[in-house]
Amino acid sequence: MTPLHRSPVVRLTATLWFGAPDRQLTMDREQVKVALGQGAVPWDVRPTRDYQYGHLPRAVSVGGVDWLLADPRSDELVPAEIIERVLKKVGIGRGCQVVVYGDRRCERGFIALRALNRIGVDTARVYLGGFDDWREHAERAREERVERMSPGLPPLSEAFA
């Protein structure tokens, strides 16, 4: 199965929507780790209650992305000045590297990416897999560490099966 960030359908849709055939618009977990290590700002575009249950390290949230749409029935965004003012309060602006993420499919991420492009933030990318992928990987890594520290004991995954 093709990873979502390499899916030809995702790439074609993003290219058509953003008009940027040569620009990389998405990233995977390893690329996210590198970006975070370089100081990128992770923007969680999930609803506030989901953000409160867990998020990437140093992630910011402005309560989802519905506020970005001038009319929920269209894809028109609110004026750039409003977008810029709201995002500036959480540390996002021009010259800032941004990792946009949400749930596994991250449809909202592409709305956020359009908004960032509109205010001149052109170094943002969408983490396909989102917080679901991040959390699943962290849980597997935690289980592997415990298993290495407890030789001779059954793996945690088997102990609770």
JOPEHU-V370349 format. One record per residue. N is the residue number from 1. PHI is phi in degrees with one decimal (NA if undefined). Layout:
N,PHI ; N,PHI
This chain:
1,NA ; 2,-73.2 ; 3,-57.8 ; 4,-55.7 ; 5,-69.5 ; 6,-107.1 ; 7,-62.6 ; 8,-61.3 ; 9,-66.7 ; 10,-61.9 ; 11,-64.4 ; 12,-65.1 ; 13,-60.6 ; 14,-62.8 ; 15,-63.5 ; 16,-66.3 ; 17,-73.9 ; 18,-100.5 ; 19,62.9 ; 20,-129.9 ; 21,-64.6 ; 22,-101.1 ; 23,-98.1 ; 24,-76.4 ; 25,-104.0 ; 26,-124.7 ; 27,-148.3 ; 28,-106.7 ; 29,-58.9 ; 30,-64.5 ; 31,-65.9 ; 32,-63.5 ; 33,-57.7 ; 34,-63.0 ; 35,-60.8 ; 36,-64.2 ; 37,-64.1 ; 38,-93.2 ; 39,94.1 ; 40,-61.9 ; 41,-93.7 ; 42,-82.8 ; 43,-107.7 ; 44,-85.6 ; 45,-98.5 ; 46,-77.2 ; 47,-58.6 ; 48,-52.3 ; 49,-62.3 ; 50,-69.2 ; 51,-59.0 ; 52,-65.3 ; 53,-79.8 ; 54,160.3 ; 55,-160.4 ; 56,-65.7 ; 57,-57.0 ; 58,64.9 ; 59,-68.5 ; 60,-112.9 ; 61,-144.6 ; 62,-124.3 ; 63,78.2 ; 64,84.9 ; 65,-126.8 ; 66,-57.8 ; 67,-64.9 ; 68,-71.8 ; 69,-88.3 ; 70,-64.9 ; 71,-141.5 ; 72,-57.2 ; 73,-88.6 ; 74,-129.7 ; 75,-108.7 ; 76,-75.0 ; 77,-92.7 ; 78,-65.7 ; 79,-56.8 ; 80,-56.2 ; 81,-61.2 ; 82,-68.5 ; 83,-57.4 ; 84,-62.1 ; 85,-64.1 ; 86,-66.9 ; 87,-70.9 ; 88,-61.3 ; 89,-63.7 ; 90,-107.9 ; 91,90.6 ; 92,-110.5 ; 93,-167.6 ; 94,-56.5 ; 95,82.5 ; 96,-101.8 ; 97,-84.7 ; 98,-126.4 ; 99,-106.8 ; 100,-92.7 ; 101,-148.1 ; 102,-148.5 ; 103,-87.9 ; 104,-57.0 ; 105,-83.6 ; 106,57.0 ; 107,-59.3 ; 108,-61.8 ; 109,-60.2 ; 110,-76.5 ; 111,-66.5 ; 112,-62.3 ; 113,-62.9 ; 114,-60.8 ; 115,-64.2 ; 116,-63.5 ; 117,-59.2 ; 118,-63.1 ; 119,-99.0 ; 120,90.2 ; 121,-92.2 ; 122,-107.2 ; 123,-108.8 ; 124,-90.3 ; 125,-140.6 ; 126,-97.2 ; 127,-85.1 ; 128,-76.5 ; 129,112.8 ; 130,53.1 ; 131,-63.6 ; 132,-58.3 ; 133,-64.2 ; 134,-60.1 ; 135,-65.1 ; 136,-60.8 ; 137,-66.4 ; 138,-63.7 ; 139,-65.9 ; 140,-63.6 ; 141,-63.4 ; 142,-64.6 ; 143,-62.3 ; 144,-63.9 ; 145,-64.1 ; 146,-64.1 ; 147,-63.4 ; 148,-68.4 ; 149,-81.1 ; 150,-123.3 ; 151,-62.6 ; 152,91.0 ; 153,-92.2 ; 154,-65.4 ; 155,-58.5 ; 156,-55.5 ; 157,-60.6 ; 158,-84.1 ; 159,-63.0 ; 160,-106.4 ; 161,-77.7
